[in-house]
Amino acid sequence: MKKMIKALFAAILILTACSPAIAETTAASKDLTLNESNVKLLGRTYSEKDTLWTFFSGSGAAFNISAKRLDVTFEGDSGTPMRKDNGNAARVAVFVNGERKLDQLLLKKEQTFTVFDGSQLVEGEVRIVKLSESANSLAGIKKISLDEDGKISPAAKKALKIEFVGDSITCGYGVDDLDRNHHFATATEDNSKTYAYKSAAALDADYSMVSVSGWGVASGYSSGNRNSDSVLPKIYEKVGFSYGNTFANKKPQSLDWDFSAFTPDFVVINLGTNDNSWTKNDAKKVETFTKEYVAFLKQIREKNPNAQLICTLGIMGGELFPAIEDAVSRYTAESGDQKITTLRFANQSMSDGIAADWHPSEKTHAKAAKLLTDKINQLK
């Protein structure tokens, strides 16, 4: 426990160090609420009373800006006032022309941060991104504030779109804590350092993430009995998921996602790591996993009729990869669908660093991103 507390404290210091020019402020000349008319939406978002709510890792907004000042006001979910230990606080970031200018944990119901405030005109692209996952905390972008002459417009949409469906690996669990004996904290989650985010950047693609730590296809992480509650097929068609936190008295899993809002060219599925904690080479359990995987492929295909599907596994162990290959073969035989393939990632190496709870380091994520980027380029 002492190690964990020290790790969290160190993470908070890192966040502060990443944002030396940040100061809370209420000053503003022109306030704007964000929606699809003035920004490009990143991932699955939802507008409620002019607040743009972000859920799954990587969700947020991107826009072009020409301004001398930029403040961002965030709104916390129902659990924000109780978060004193920072273990579950939403982690958010603001990137300006690719450079991280803000990196913060949301510990108050409403917080305003100054991203830049000077005499120099700033032009380019701003991205407001939720770095941590939705299960533990939600984050709303209440408004942005500009100088009187400041302007924004939606960032250009990319020609390529990719959806990533995964677990803690896709969330970026522990990537900022290179001590494998430490445990979960949103302060050390950073989706922008994952294979998924890096692959999208390398391919100049827009992305959407659907991922929850500890979840699987047939079973979530388990120390014995099957954990059939923590499975992605149950929430794949929702805007997000939260264990207990709400926004405007709503839970994100109560809201259906509009699949017409983002039509991916590729859907990358990286699931099976948590299922393996339950299957444990038991033939009957592996067969259950295979059947559930086939059913999930059918669900994904129904919602994404034209996407190329890529079924991956291996970064934290590939024991179930043969079962995934079997599932893809069965699915193809049943459906005749040829727009599907598999990709086995290399298992992480100790020499590349091991993050909290034996999760992959950024170096491992970068290697996986290179492999996936090459695969998508071959299939384009």
N, C-alpha and C positions, 0 to 999 in steps of 0.2 A: 504493500500500500504506500509506503514512504517513497519507493521508487516511482510509482505512478504519479504521486503528487508532485514530485520533483520534475517529472517529464512534462506534466501539464504546465507547471510554472515556467519551465524552459520554453515550451511552445508559445506561451503568451508573450514572453520576451521577444521571441523570434518574430511574432506577428507585429509587435510594436516597432521592432527594428526595421521591418519591411516598409513601414509607413512613417518616416521621420517628419514629414511635412503636414501630417494630418492633425486637425484640431476640430473639436466639436464647435458648431456654430449655428446660430439661428438667423444670421444675416442673409438676405436674399433680395434681388431686384426683380426677378421674374421666375415664377414657379410653373413647372410643367408636370403633369401626370403622364405616365408612359402607357402607350397602347400601340396596337399594330399600325396606327396611322402615322406615328412619328418615330417608331423604332422597329428593328427586326427582332422578333421574339426568338429566344434561344431555348430549345427544349419545350417541355410541357409547363405552361404557365396558365394563370387564371386571374382575370380582373374582377375585383370586388370593391365597390364603392371607390373607384378610381385608383385603388392600390393594386399594383401588379404583383401577384404572389408567385413565388418561385418554390419549386418542390424538389424534384429529383436533382441529383448532382449535375452541375454544369448548366442548369437552367438560368435564364436571365434575359438580358436585352442588349442589343448592339445598335449604335447609332453614330452617324457622322456629326461632328461638332465644329463650330467656329465660335469661340468664346474666350473671354479672359478669366472667367470664374466658373467653377462647377462644384456645387454641393449636392450630395445625395442623402436623402432622408429615408431610412429603413424603418419598417414596422415589424415588431416581433410577434410571434404566435402566443397562444394562451399560456404556454409554459414559461415564457421569457422572465417574468418577475421572480420566479423561483430558482433561476439558474445562477447560483453563487459559486459553484465549483468549476464552471466552464466546461464540464465534461460533455454536455449535450447542447451547448449554444450553437446557433447557426454561424457558420464561417462564410464571409462574403468577401469579394474582391472587386476592384475596379482596375481595368487595364486601359491605358491610353497609348494608342499606336503600338500595342503589343507589350508595353512596359507596365509592370505592376506598380500602381500608384497608391493603392489602398488594400489593406488586408486586415480584417477585423472580425472579432466575435461580437455578436449582438447580445448584450446583457441587460438592455433596457427595452421597455415597450416601444419606445420611439427614440431613434438616435440620428443625428445629422452629422455628416463628416464633410470636410472640405477636401476635395481632390486636388484642385489647383486654384490659386487666388493671387494673381499678379498682374503686372502691367503688360506682359507679353500675350499676344493672341495665340491661342492653341487651336490648331486645326488637325483633323484626322478622325480616327475611329475610337470610340469609347465602348468598352464591353463591361457590363455589370454582371458578375457571375457568382452564383451560389456554389461554393467549393465543397461544402459538406452535404451529406445525404438527407433525404426528407424524413426518414423514419424517426429521427431524434429531434428535429427542429425544422420549422418552416421560416421563410423570410419574405417579407413584402417590401417592394420598392414603392414607397409612398409618393415620392416626388423627386424631381431634380430642380435645382435652382441655378439660374444663369445670370450674368450681368445683363443690363438692359438691352444691349445690342447682340447678345448671344443667340445663336441659332442651332437647331439640330434637325436632322432628317434621317430616315431609316437607312441603316447600313445596307449595302448591296447584297442581294441574295446570291448564293453560290450556285454554280451549275450542278454540283454534285451534292447529294444529301445522304447521310448515313444515320441509321438508328442503332444504338448499342443496348443490348439487353444483358444484364449481368448481375453480379453480386458485389461483395466488398472489394474485389479487385478493380472493378469498373468504377466504384465509388472513390477509390484512392485511400482506402483504410490505412492509417498509420504511416503513409508515405513520408511524412516529415518527422518520424521518430524511428531512427535506426537502432532500436534496441528491441530485439525479438521477444524479450521478456516483459515488455510493457503491453498495456491493453488499450482498448478502444477509447478514443476521445475525438470529438469533432474538431478540436484544435489542431490535430495532426492529420486530418483528412484534407486532401487537395486533389480534386478531380482534374485540375489543369495539368497535373503531372502524371496522368495515367496514359496507358497505351491507347485508350479510346480518344481522349482529347488530342493527344499528340498525332494520332493517325489522321484525324479530321484536319488538323492544321497542315500536316504534310501534304494532304491531298487537296487542300484548299476547298474543303467541304463544309457545309452546314451540318449540324449534328443534333441529335436528341438522345438523351440517356434515360433508361428505365432500369434502375438498379437499387438493390437493398442488401446490406451486409447480412450474411448468414442465411440467405434464401437460396432455394434451389428449384428444381423442376418437379420432382416427386416428393422430396423431403428437404426441409431446411436443415441447418446444422443440428446434429443430434448426438447425444452421448449414449443412446440406446434405442428407444422407441422412435418410430417414424414421426417426423415433425411435419405433418401435412398442412399445418396452418401457414407456414412460412414458404410459400411457393409462388413464383412469379406469375404463372397463368392466372391466378386469382386477381391480380391487380394490373395485369398488362393493359387492360382497356380503361384504366382510370388515370386521372391527371397526376396522381401521386399517392403516397402512403405515409401515414404517421401512426406511431404506436398509441399516442394519446392526446397529442396537441391539436388544437383547432385554430382556424382563422375565421373570423366573423361567424363563430359558432358552427362552422362546417369542418368536416374531415375531408382531406383530399380524395380518399378512396370512395367517398360517396358521390363523386362527380365523374361522369363519363368523359373520356378523351375523344375529341373530334379528329378522327384519322385523316380527314381531308385537309386539316391545318398543316400537316407535314407528311409528305409522301416520299419516303426514302427510296433511293436507288439501290441501297444495300441495307440489309439488317444483319448485324453481327451478334450472334448469340454466344455468350461466354458463361455457361452454367454447367454444373456438375460437381464442382469442388465440394460444396456442402452436402450434396446428395451422397457423396462417397463416404461421409462420416456415418451414414446409415446403412448403405449397401454392404460395405466391408467385404467385397468379393463373394457375398452370398448370392448364388445363382438366381434364386427366386426374387430377391430384392432387385438385382440388376435387371431382371426381366420386367419388373414393375417400372423401374426407371425408364427402360427403353420404350415401353408402351406409352408412358406419360410424355416422354420426349416427342414421340410421333404425334400425339394429340396436340401438344403445344405448337409443333410446326404447322399443323393444320390451322390452328387459331391465328398464328402469325400470318400465314398465307392469306387467310380470309380477309384480314385487315390491310394487307399489303400485297395486292394481286400481282404487281409488276416488279417487285423488288427481287434482287439476287440475295439469297440467304447464305450466310457463311457460319457454320457451326464450329466453334472453337473450344479448346480446353488445354490445360497443361502447365500454366504458369506456377500453380501451387500443387502440381501433381496431376498426372493424366490417367489415373487408374480407370476411369470410366470413358476414356476416349474410344476404345473399341465398341462400347455400347452405343456411343453417339454415332459412330460410323454405321453400325447396324440399324439404328433408328432412321438415319438418312436413307439407307438402302430400302428399308421397308416403306418409308414414306414415298419414295420415288416410285417404287413398284405399285403402290396403291393408287397414287395420284397421277402418275405420268409426268409429274413436274420435274423438269431438268434444270431449273434455275436455282440450284442448291449445291453446296459443296462443303467440305470440311477443311479445317486447318488446325494442326497440332502445334501449340506453342512449346518452346523449350522450357523445361523446369528451371526455376530460379536457381542461381548459383550463390553459394556463400561468399565468393569473391566479389560479387556485385553488391553485397550488403543485403541484410534482411531487416525488414521493418517490423513494427509492433505486431505481436501475435503471429509472427512468421509470414507476414505479408510482403509483397514485392517492393523493392526499392525503386526509386525513379530510374535508376540505370537499367533495371530489369524491365520496367515499363517501356523504356526507350527501345530496347531490343525487340520487345514484342510488337511495338508500333512499326518498326522497320519491316518485320515479317508480314504483318497485316497489310501495310501500305503496298508492299510488293505484290501481295496476292490480289488486292483490289485493282491495282494497275494492270495486272494480267487479265482480269475479268472484264474490265471496262470496254 
